């Protein structure tokens, strides 16, 4: 592996060059110097993106809707979790905030991260 080519990604220009090089290496075979270079570049790219393009947590209600869609459920399936049809409608329309009890139930029954629900 030619380590002289691998440098920290400090600028947008460095980032674009790293993306371009990683793209060129995508079809390399495993267990080769090129595969090692790609792995190092991927790590550097990920660190740069985490620092300069962070992805925040999704909105709690959007996360609930997404989980319902993933599991082929509807908002009516939230009634036993949240409490009542009225309360589900209020929460899902963001007129009523999630309570700690609701968050615990949604976390345990729908397996949604507490970090997302607690925002």
N, C-alpha and C positions, 0 to 999 in steps of 0.2 A: 504494500500500500504506500502510496506517495503521500506521506503526512504533510508535506510542504503545501499541498493544495487545501488542506483542511484548516480553516481559521475560524475564530469566533465570529458570529454574526452580530455586527454592531450597528449597521445602517440598513436602510431600505435597499440600497444597491447590493450590499452583501447578501441580504435576504433573497433578492431576486436571483442572484447568481447561484446561491445554494439551491433554490427551487429548480432552476434550470439544470444544474448538475444532477440533482436527485432524479429529475425526470429522465435524464439521459441514462441513468443507471438502473432504472426500474426493471428492465428486462434481463439484468445480469443473473448469473447462476449463483446458487447458494454456495457457501464455503469458498468464496473467492475473495481476492483483495478488493474487487469492486463491490461485492456484497458488504464487506466490512466498512468500506467508505460510505456506502448508502446508509448503513445503520448509524454511523456517527453523524452524518449529515441530517438524518431524520431526527435524531436527538437534539441537535443544535437548532434545527428549524422549529421543533416543538417548543423548546425553551424560549426562543425569540417570539413565537406566536403567543405563548402564555403571558409573556411580559407586555407585548404591545397590542395584542388583539384578544384580550381576555373575553371569555364568553361567560356572561352572568347566569345566575340561576333563573330558570323560567318562572313566570308568574304562577302562584299556587293554583289558581283556578284553571289556567291553561294546562298545568300538569295533571290536574284531576280529570279534565276533559280528555286529555291525551291517553291517560291510563284507562279510562272507560272505553275509549275507542279501541285501544290495543286489546282489551279483554272482551270485546264485543258486548259491552254492557251499556245501559242507558242511565240517565240521571235518576230514574225511578229506583235503580239499584242502590242509590245513595240513601234512601229513606231509612233503612235500618241502621245505617252508619251515622248519619247526621241527626236524625230525629223525626222529621215530618216532611211531608210534601212541600208545605209552605216554607219551612226552613231551608230545604234544599234549593228551592227557587230563589230565595233571598240570598243565600250564599253564592250560588252559581252566577247570579246577576251582580254580585259584588255590593249588594245593598246591606249585607250582614257579614261581619268579619268571622273568620274561623275562630272557634274557641279552642282552648287547650284540650278539652275533651274530644272535640271533633278531630283535631290534629292527631291525637293519639290513635283514635279509631281509624282514620284514613291511612295513617302510617302502617298500622298493623294489618288492616284488612285489604288495602289496595297496594301495599308495599311501595308507598311514595316516600321519598327521603324526608325526614323531619326538617332538614335544612331548607328544603324548598317550601314546605308548608308553614314554617315559622316566620318567613319574611314579613 
